[in-house]
Amino acid sequence: MLELQHTAIKASFKKCKKVVQYSFKPAKFKELGGNVSISAMERILAEIKRIGVVGVDFATCGCVLRCTHGLPCAHEITEYSMQGHLIPLESVHVHWRKHDMHPPTC
């Protein structure tokens, strides 16, 4: 059973590196595609959909995604857009950029 789970996890890592879903084609995801897990990109996409409500207001945003998952929240994404920048890879916690089973190195 564990071997099957291990195989499924490895396949998931390979999929994250190679597959860029249609939802992640916008320029905002250019630096993230293939470098960040699909699950993280889905969470960021949900934050992008919140931008209309949040804008750059820190208080309205609450920064829940930043605090709980280490991913850029709606107001951060808005700030990047206003400055003409893509979502930088460095704004994503290393946990979401890891595509292997090895322990992280410092």
C-alpha positions in Angstrom: 0.0 0.0 0.0 2.8 2.4 0.9 4.6 1.6 -2.3 1.5 2.5 -4.3 1.2 5.8 -2.4 4.8 6.6 -3.0 4.4 5.9 -6.7 1.3 8.2 -6.8 3.2 11.0 -5.0 6.1 10.7 -7.4 3.7 10.9 -10.4 2.1 13.9 -8.9 5.5 15.7 -8.7 6.3 14.9 -12.3 2.9 16.2 -13.3 3.5 19.5 -11.5 6.8 20.0 -13.4 5.3 19.2 -16.9 1.6 20.1 -16.9 0.5 23.7 -17.1 -3.3 23.7 -16.9 -5.3 26.2 -18.9 -6.2 28.1 -15.8 -2.6 28.9 -15.2 -1.8 30.3 -18.7 -2.1 34.0 -17.7 1.1 36.0 -17.5 0.8 36.3 -13.7 1.7 32.6 -13.5 4.7 32.8 -15.9 7.4 32.4 -13.2 5.4 29.9 -11.2 4.5 27.4 -14.0 6.5 24.2 -13.6 8.1 25.5 -10.4 5.2 25.4 -8.0 2.8 22.6 -7.2 -0.6 22.6 -9.0 -2.3 22.7 -5.6 -0.5 26.0 -4.7 -1.3 27.5 -8.1 -5.0 26.6 -7.5 -4.9 28.4 -4.2 -3.3 31.5 -5.8 -5.9 31.4 -8.5 -8.6 31.6 -5.8 -6.9 34.6 -4.3 -6.8 36.3 -7.7 -10.5 35.9 -7.9 -10.8 37.7 -4.5 -8.9 40.8 -5.8 -12.1 42.5 -6.9 -13.3 42.5 -3.3 -9.9 43.1 -1.5 -7.8 45.3 -3.8 -4.7 46.5 -1.9 -6.5 46.9 1.4 -4.4 45.0 3.9 -7.2 44.9 6.5 -9.8 43.5 4.1 -7.4 40.9 2.8 -6.5 39.5 6.2 -3.5 37.8 4.5 -4.9 34.3 5.6 -3.2 32.5 2.6 0.1 34.2 3.4 0.0 33.3 7.1 -1.4 29.7 6.8 0.2 28.5 3.5 3.1 30.8 2.7 1.5 31.8 -0.6 0.8 35.3 -1.9 -2.5 36.8 -0.7 -4.9 38.9 -2.7 -3.5 42.3 -1.7 0.1 41.2 -2.5 -0.9 40.0 -5.9 -2.6 43.3 -6.5 0.5 45.2 -5.5 2.6 43.1 -7.9 0.1 43.9 -10.7 0.1 47.6 -10.0 3.9 47.6 -10.2 3.8 45.7 -13.5 5.4 42.6 -12.0 4.6 38.9 -12.2 4.0 36.9 -9.1 7.6 36.2 -8.1 8.7 32.6 -7.4 10.3 33.9 -4.1 6.9 34.9 -2.8 6.0 31.2 -2.6 7.2 29.2 0.4 9.7 26.5 -0.5 7.3 23.8 0.6 5.2 24.5 -2.6 8.3 24.6 -4.8 9.6 21.2 -3.8 9.0 18.4 -6.3 10.7 15.5 -4.6 10.6 13.3 -1.5 14.0 14.4 -0.1 14.2 16.4 3.1 14.7 20.2 2.5 18.2 21.5 2.7 19.1 24.8 4.3 
